[in-house]
Amino acid sequence: MDEHALEERLARLRYHLEATGELPIDRRSNRWLGEAESIARDLATSDLDRETVARRVSKISGLLAEVEETGHDEADQHLAAARRECTDLLES
């Protein structure tokens, strides 16, 4: 994956996680998603080597795995999209 494609995917991951922060979700989910959002924001705004990006995306994926559902349909859709982005990033 070239740098531009990587930047776009990281931006999409950040978008989906930030979107969950704008919605009323349960407190437990909010803690996991807030931490994932913070890492995604750092990824999208920092110039990091591929190994570091992969480690941080893996960390985000682990945090997202802690959330079964958020209690809000739209947030659940963003959660699913963020999970797909993580999977795609880790497989590429």
N, C-alpha and C positions, 0 to 999 in steps of 0.2 A: 504494500500500500504506500502510495507516495505521500509526501508531507501534507499536501493540500487536502487529500482525502482523509487523512488522520485528523487534521484540524477540524474538518467538517463533522466527523463522527464524534469527536470530543465535545464540540459545541452542541450537537444534538443531545448527547448524554447530559450535559450541563442543563440544557433547556428543560428536559423532562424532569430532572430532579428539582430544579428551581420552581417549576410549575406546581409540584406537590406542596411546596412551601407556601404557596398562595391559597391553598385550599384547607378547609377545616377537616383535619384528620386526627385520629386518636393519638394520645400522648406517646405511647410506646413506639408506634410507627414513626412519629415525628422525630424522635431521638435518632433512630437508625437513618432515616432519610436525611436529616439535617447533617449528620456526619458525612454521609455519602455525597451530599450536595457540596459540602466544603471541599472535599477532595476533588470532585469534578470541576469545581470553579478553579482550583489551583492548576489542575491539568490543562484546562482550556486557556489559561492565561500565562503559563510558564513554558519556557523552552527547555524541555527535558529529553533525555535520551530514551530510546525505545524500551530499554530494559526497565527503567523507572516508570515509564508510562504503563507498561504491562503489569508491574507490581501494584501500582495504584488502581488500575482498572480491576484487577483481581480483588483488591481490598474492597472496592465499591461493590463488586458482585457479591462478596461475602456479607456485606452489610445489608444489601437488598434481600439476600436469602433469609434474613432474620424477620422480614416483614411478609406475612401471609396475605393480608389485605389491610387497607387503610381505613375502611369505614366510609369511603367516599368513592363513588363510581369513576369520576373523572381522574382522581388521584390514582386509582387502581390501573387505569389505562396508561397513565404516564409511568407508573411503576413497571408495568409490563414492557413498555417501550424502552425504558432504561435498561431493563434486564436483557432485552434483545440486543441493544447497543453494546453492552458489556460482552455478551457472547460473541457477537460479530468482531469486536475489537480483539478479543483474546484468541480467536480462531484465525485472524489474518496476520 
